[in-house]
Amino acid sequence: MITGVNSDLFMDGVKYHVQIEDAEAASSLEVRVYVGGEIIFRKHHTYGPTLKGLNGALQIENAIRDEQERLLATVKAAIARGLIHP
C-alpha cells in the first residue's frame, strides 16, 4: 500500500484539507476534501488503466504516486475556481 497525500489549501479565509489515499484492493485512489472536519467532496479515481504494461513494484508505485500528484493539482485547481466549496 502506498502512503497517501495530505495537503491544506487556504482560499478566501477557508482551510481546505485534501486527502488522497490508495484503495489498493479496488485499484483506485480515494479523494476527500474536508472543511472543518466535514467531508465536502469525495471521489474514487480508478488507476488500473494507468498500470497496464508496467513491470515491477517500483514502476507501479511511481505511477500511482504520479497519479496522486495529478489528482491533487486537479482538486486544488477546482477549489481555486470555486467548483468545490463548503
C-alpha positions, 0 to 999 in steps of 0.5 A, spaced: 500 500 500 502 506 498 502 512 503 497 517 501 497 525 500 495 530 505 495 537 503 491 544 506 489 549 501 487 556 504 482 560 499 478 566 501 479 565 509 477 557 508 482 551 510 481 546 505 484 539 507 485 534 501 486 527 502 488 522 497 489 515 499 490 508 495 484 503 495 489 498 493 484 492 493 479 496 488 485 499 484 483 506 485 485 512 489 480 515 494 479 523 494 476 527 500 476 534 501 474 536 508 472 543 511 472 543 518 472 536 519 466 535 514 467 531 508 465 536 502 467 532 496 469 525 495 471 521 489 474 514 487 479 515 481 480 508 478 488 507 476 488 500 473 488 503 466 494 507 468 498 500 470 497 496 464 504 494 461 508 496 467 513 491 470 515 491 477 513 494 484 517 500 483 514 502 476 507 501 479 508 505 485 511 511 481 505 511 477 500 511 482 504 516 486 504 520 479 497 519 479 496 522 486 500 528 484 495 529 478 489 528 482 491 533 487 493 539 482 486 537 479 482 538 486 486 544 488 485 547 481 477 546 482 477 549 489 481 555 486 475 556 481 470 555 486 467 548 483 468 545 490 466 549 496 463 548 503 
